[in-house]
Amino acid sequence: MEHVDVLVIGAGISGIGAGYHLQDQAPDRSFLIFEGRADLGGTWDLFRYPGVRSDSDMHTLGFEFKPWTADKAIADGPSILAYLRETVQDYDLTPRIRFNHHIDGAHWRSDESRWHISGRRTDTGDDIELTASYLYMCAGYYSYKEGYVPDFPGRDRFPGLILHPQQWPEDLDYGGKRVVVIGSGATAVTIVPAIASKSAHTTMLQRSPTYMAVGPSVDQTAVRLRRLLPDRLAYRLTRWKNIHRSALIYRRSRSHPAEVKKMLLEAITEALPEGYDVDTHFTPNYDPWDQRLCLVPDNDFFDALNQGKASVVTDEIESFTETGIELKSGEHLDADIIITATGLRMVALGEMDFSMDGTPVDFSARWTYKGMAYSGLPNLASCFGYINASWTLRADLTSKWVTRVLNHMRATGTLVVTPQLRESDTDMAQRPWVDGFSSGYMQRTMHEFPRQGDRQPWLNTQDYLAEKKLIGKAEIEDGVLTFSMGDKPVTLRSNRLGPT
């Protein structure tokens, strides 16, 4: 049976970054990246709806080791995918990636100190079996099978197309059609201006508003710095600026929510025609950053409203009808196409079955170790990015931590690393995997995710600047990570590698 030192699951941003860091910082370890789909890119290959783009700037969503040099910092999906392809090519990662390798099971055997991996080839149907000493999950946080769609009353009555953005067909003709986009999150805010110019009219139907932040798609500071400095230095400075700026806004939102709310709503009011009902359509009933902000680059969403090509309706759905959607207010929205931009289905660790010596693993009963590993589970890490900042900031931190752990195991001659609760941790209060975030897609599935505690290292802080120390510079031997030769614990030497 084939064996690899490290198996990475997923070839999106997280998995590609993992490949780079393993190759760069743990070059003595063999590794493979398994991707269930036919191409790399993850999110940026899966989603094909019009206007698909990042809502994080590419100087922080990009890798720390590869500068983003395009002018647009808020980039479209194809540009991000091209950047990922270039990264794979530049760092010769293609031989490490196996496409159409869908993994559905990971089973730890203590007698071998290995993961037994099982799955199938999606192109041939052949079974996949191999073993791995260490498993690094980079499969993202949502189901690739389908998005979340509520059970709308009367759905079967509507004869037209009902479409979730996750299954957007490349040949969809919405020209001259009346389109209703259900939802108020980033996907809806992106789709509406992208299709409004061709549709007869596009209506965004929302149950309640979301905070929107208006900003330019081009970072002029980055443009100026690239004219004066080498690309890597300009990128590093822009990245530093954007990290600290976003952290400042987030912290200000938590400490002075009324002030940030006022600032956001003033910008929206200025972007809309005089007299527009901002209170109804753009003023949420929660504080800024209780849910993720929706970015409106270059005013595109508001321009579509100003030009009369799109509109916003704030109401609840009574029923789908033969010609559209009847609302609880009694209003009726005529539609030829209904787009359900109603969110994702969050999943824990890639919708795989895990077991340990034949016993199924229930992740909801485990404690998270710094948001990366799990109590009592050996040789396993997963990448889960930030909710309040760019995903890749955490992905880079996690991958570097994995390489530090692997190098420490090599230096100490150990085979197994397991986070274990200390006696002093047994009275910890339980908190959800992500705390203080009220978005529906989170609340629907938090009970399935590992829990966090009330003390280090059992926290998932969602704070990059803090985690640069808590993850990036903390000692590996922290009294929680237990290193062994399998079933026999060993007395470790001091960490000869030290923090990096």
Secondary structure, DSSP 8 states (H G I E B T S, - for coil): -EEEEEEEE--SHHHHHHHHHHHHH-TTS-EEEE-SSSSS-THHHH--STT-B-SS-HHHHS-TTS---SSBSS-BHHHHHHHHHHHHHHTT-GGGEETTEEEEEEEEETTTTEEEEEEEETTT--EEEEEEEEEEE-S-SB-SS-------TTGGG--SEEE-GGG--TT---TT-EEEEE--SHHHHHHHHHHHTTSSEEEEEESS---EEEE-SB-HHHHHHHHHS-HHHHHHHHHHHHHHHHHHHHHHHHH-HHHHHHHHHHHHHHHS-TT--HHHHH--SS-TTSS--EEEETTHHHHHHHTTSEEEEE--EEEE-SSEEEETTS-EEE-SEEEE-----B-SGGG-EEEETTEE--GGGSBEETTTEETT--SEEE----SSS-HHHHHHHHHHHHHHHHHHHHHHT--EEEE---GGGTT---B-SS-S---HHHHTTGGGS-BB-SSTTS-----HHHHHHHTTTS-S-SSSEEEESSSSB------SS---
